[in-house]
Amino acid sequence: MHYLKSIAIIAVLILGVTHSVEAQTKAYSSKEALELFKEGNYAEAEKAYAYLLGKYDREVKYNYYYGICLLKNNNDISQAVKRLRYAAMKGVSRDAYYYLGRAYQLTYEFTEAIKQYERFLRYASASDIRNEHALKYKSECEFGLKQAAKIFSLTVYQRDTVAADAILSAYHPARDVGKVMHNEAFFESGLDPKGILYLTERGDEVYFSMKSEEQGEAIYKMEKLLDGWSESKAIEAINSEADDYQPFVLIDGSTIFFASNREGGLGGYDLYKAYFDAETKTFLEPVNMGIPFNSPKDDFLFVADEFNGIAWFASNRETNDSTLIVYSVKWDDQVVKNFVEDINQVRAEAALTLSGEVFDDGGDGDKKAGDAQKNKGIQFHFLIADTLEYTHIDHFKSEEAKKFYQEGTRLQSHRDGLADLMKQKRYAYARTNSEAELSALVNDILALEKKVYGLDDLIEENFYQSRVKEIEKIKAMIAAGSYNSAVGQKKPKAGIANLEEIFIPKDYTFYADEEFARQLAELELMYSKLFSPDEINKLNSSDSLYIWGNILTLESSKLLEKANNMTEQSESVLDVLREKDSIDELSSAQSYVDKAADLKKIAIALYHKSLDLKYAIYDEKLQELRLIKSDEDLSFLENAQAEGRAYMKEATEILNPMLGYSSIDYEKAGAIKRAGVGMQEQGLKTFADMEPGNIEIQEEESPKRVPKTYQELQGSVEELKQPAQVVADAFSKATGNGLVYKIQIGVFRNEPDEAAVAKIPPISRLALPSKGLTKYFAGEYSSYADAQKDIKQVQAAGFSGAFIVVFKDGKQINLTDELKR
């Protein structure tokens, strides 16, 4: 009986397997596949074209439709790229550019995506409804390019696939965080019952979203009163014309998170955060949370549990619209942005794969990260002393030092958020033509810059105190004989050699070429209009250093080419480098490789020296021009200065000595400095082209010629150490407590025109020693009204930019409306 039953089971299994195989190998004709595609049944069409490609893999149309099906089903997008790229190359249809662009976008290859969208838009008819999508996607890719330069690296504890309407089943914050719930659990009517709200831990505030007549979904707030709840109040500072919903607020009320499909995102719904400003009593402008929190698909419902160091958010980047993945990630002070080196790193982080670390609830219902897992790996790099580096929070011996460090990293995260917002505003500044918007953006950028740089001081102070307290604790432990020095020991990392020590070898003598002469000629006019002879000499030396860097980079490439040509066909320069340690005597090829590396190192050092020198001169000049022409709209100079400082700040962060020397980072920092100096240079060129009225051009003899040989170049560097000329103060300060009004006629390098001065009231002057300039004033008046009587006479004499200023006790003060009465 059992024997017969076993036979029956085996027969059923065989039939089942046969049926399964038949289902998997179901035959489709090309006609059937196309009909499925046209019907919009992309899931079945994908199977059909997969079957057809199994027989005719190089058939262009099969590749084309299969790639589109993969896109529609959000399934194996890298395969979609491969298939659509082949179809586009074979010219199957110009529409292929559109779909290939989307495939590239979904794999974070934003540069390639932009190219494909541009190709599609070039050929698409004006009536094609995909034009609007292509433009939108292209804009998202442009934003993505900026976001992909610096991304978060997340530790992923868990990935839960849930139905879209059951999203909250995957969220488990501690009770003290507050409650995230559906609207129907709080509101009786009037809102979407399945919408999601946040109720604070004390139950006295509720944040939610609802439709408004003027815009889409918007975020509102209600507060609990003695006899009920307040009226709904929109949070205008964060709401946009698009949909903004699913708010969540940290327990201290300092940060709000929400989802939005506003313009300027990565695509679909993105996660945003906004910081509360205690001065204005409102939230600052929202900041996109970037990659990998956001993707070209939909990302939403961010909830953080600060007590247990975990957060959740949802996305359909790997699913369809009916299902979502909720990601549980580590959330603490170590979650910060880092620079990326290539697109593969972006893809890897955006994939949000499980990290292997476990999150344990400790058996009490509130989740806590498992200590055994939490103590593994590197969280950060923090230098306590030259030979002592901490990489985990548990390395700290002093609790006080640990608190200072954690506060420093918290402020660092806050600063990064403000810095992201500052970058967004600069991007908006570059895209708008509205004078009102430009003015508002400049004010916002400068205000944010002040806050960001102000936080830098607080961050450094906390890190400094952390080191001091930790060293004090270590000394006490050593004295008590209880210090274990095994944790955190490190060897000093290689540093950047002084430029003088690695300067151009004497066996190299190059000469300036025509390209250098052309570049110098372009800058000559701007230099001569805006800079003193001493400054021009320094700028010429800076240009020379930069060109020498270019020359040595070219020579380095040539040496590598020589080395490659000398090796056997099967042996490449890379092989030589790999085998270097096993070679007893370096071959000629190896010597070329080593010399090329040395020249490249020297070239990069020259770039940094050049850019640091030019940045300092340009930044001082930009500040000077803004002070001199304070009565004019020079917002473009403010923007140039802000951009330059931001880029230089970013480069400085990369070159953090605590992280040691890295040739890749050193080169990257040089490129960022070049961008910042370029911004400054463009602003100064624009100003020079405007022919500013009150900056007199002093005719000088031709600037010192650019050094051409190594020996001359060394001499020019020595000259940079000479002190600048100083002009003596020649302004007699007013006495007494009264106000003195004057007419400022301008700021000059030498005396103003005598004929023009003869036509105006007696002049006085105030030297600016550090600038090599002098301010000149006409007249001396006891009231603003008296000065106004002569202003037109001064302007008519040739000083068209003249304006009234006021002094108190010999010091110039702001001329307020009150002082004009």
Phi, psi and omega in degrees: 000312179295327179297314180295322180295321179296319178298319181296318179297316179299320180296318179297316179299318180297317179296320179297315180296319179299316179298319180298315180297319179297321181295321182288332184253026180301133183276141176232144171267163179297327179294316179297319181297317181293323178296318177299320180295313181294330179286348182085011177273073188289332179296313179287325178296325178299318178296319182297313181287333174295320177296314182294322179291335175297335179259324183228075188295335184262006178293121189297313184292326177296317177298319182297307183290325178296318178298318179294319179299317178300320177296311182298325182270359183052051188229118178051067184294329178297326175290325177298319177302313182300313183291316182288326177296319178295317181295319180294319180298325180276358175073034182298319180190145176293340176297338180301329179298321180297310183290325177294321176301317180294321179296316177298319180298317182289344175256014173069017174269074191293323180297313179295322179299316179300317179300317182291320178297320179295321176296316180298314182295332180292327186253343185291147177287156183296335183272356182292121184292346180281349179303314182298319178295319182298318179296318180295313180297321179298318178297320178296322179293322178298320176292321179299323178302319179290319182291328185286351181285334183213117187228167176276150172245108188259142170270115185262116179279318189207151176230110181251120175272120184226160173291147184302325182276000179240029187300323185291345180294343182260001181256129183223060179288157177295156182299327183287352179281333187117189183237133172251120188212168175286152181303324185295341179278351182235313181264141179281325182196177174095341180233161175302117185300333181266002174295162186245134179236170176233127177250126184298163184299331179271354178072020184255356178218144177228133178246133184206179178228152176204162180290144174235160182289324185281331184217190180279217177295134181227154184267135182234167179221143173230145179244146181279129178253179180296325184246022180147213182245150179288173175290155177293132180235121180291141176269084189301328186297335183248344182285149179232184177283346179270198179268128176232123185204181180055061181284150171214135184239136176296157190298334179271003178073011186277338185219136175243138176246146178197169178252146181205147174252029179297163177294152178093018179253187179277343180137144182061216174272134177243158174271136179232158173224152178221139181264146178276130180261114183294335181287314183268353181059036177209172179278144174286172181299136184298150179240133176295133185285348173077187181275140006262007175302325182245155182216176176291353177259205184266135178224132187200177177050073174272128178226129182243137174248095183292335181293322185250002175067045180217151177218160178231147167205160186243156180201152173250023182298338181242005186229188173260187186288339184274341179233156181225164169245127175260122182261130173258122186230157175293137182222098178210191185293347181271358178278092182228164180281147177226152177290149179246156183257330180206172185293333180296325178293322178297313180298318182297317180289321182291339180288339177051052178284156181298137184274343183096345177282149185251140175251121187246137180276358177069007177080006183249010177092331176259124187288140174226143179294134179299124185299322182297321180281324185295331183280357181269154172084177182257124178267325185195177173234113182230117184274116177275315177214178185304327183243019180225116181234134176259142179235001180213149184298332181284355177287338182294134176270329183261124177295325179294318177297321179298318180295319177298317180297315181296322177294321177298317180289327176296315178296325179297317179296318178297317178298318179299322178296316178294323178295322176298317179297321179298320179295319179298319180292324176295322178296318178296322179299319183290342186257347184262151176247000182281125180298321180296316179294320179301314181296316180295319181294320179299315179298318179296317182297315181294322178295317179294321179301319179298317180292317181298311182289332174293322178293329179304317180297318179294320179298311181296323179296318179294318179294321179297313180296325178299316179295316181300311182294323180291318179295321176300317180295317180298317179299319180295321179291323178296317179297328180272354179075022183247009185271129174257112186272006185290326185280130172083005180292146178209158175265145178302136180274157179296143180251187178265122182294153175299145182301322181297329183280337182241029186291179186302126179301147185289346179274007176246125176227109181248164178234150179296136182257184183295325181297318178296318179298321180294316179297319180296322180296324180294326182272342188303316183296315180296316178303312186293331181280325193248344189239154177284164179304320180296318179294322179297318177300317179294319179294321177297320177296321178298316178299319181296316178301319182293317179295322176298322176300317178298318181296316181291328175297317178296317179296322177300317179297320180296321179294321176296323178295319178298315181298321181293322180290332182282333182284161178292165186300326182276353184247119180259170176301323179299320178298319180299316180297319181294326185265008187304317185291341183262001181266125181289311179240125183297135176285170177299322178298318180296322180296323176296318180299315181295318181294322178298317179297319179297317180295322179296319179296318178296317182301315181294322177297321178295319178302312182297316179300315180297312185290323177298317180296312182291322179302314182299318181291315181296316183298318178295320180293319179299317179295319180298314181296322179294325178287318182296317184253045185296344181271358182248161177277102179242044182299331180292330176287321177300317180294318180298319180292316180297317179297314181300315180294321181295316179296317180295323177297317179297318179295321179296322179296322179295324183270028179303117183299337179294337181269358179080177183272133175225123182298325180294313180295323181297319179289320179297318179298324177297319178296322179292320176300319180300320178297318180294316178295324177298321177297314179300314184298320181294319178298318179292321178297317179299316179297316180297322180294336180283354182051068182304136189291320190257015174253101184289136180270116180269123180287126180236163173293163184306139179303154179305135184297152183288132178301137183249324179263168180300316182297317179296320181296318176299320178298320181293326179293322178298325182294336181296340182280349182289140181290150179284158179289145181242134177261133183290149177288124183238024182253125178276120183288148179289152180252164179081187183257001183283166177271141177237124179259141178222164175253113179281120182266342178155180177235124188231158174275332176222185185299140176293168183301126184297320182298321180289321180295328181295341183267001185234168178302162181308142184257156172228170184214160180222116183283145172246084190304318184288344182258344185073025184234168177220133174273138179240139181233150176246137174072175177205119191230153180269350180213160178295322181298320180295319179295325180298331182295332184256354187298320181293324178297318180294316181294322180292337181285354179122000179252071189296336181267012183297146179209165186270138176232167181225143179240146174229122183055038176083000180245136180288133180235170179293136179271091181280168177300326180295323181282351178273351183278000000 
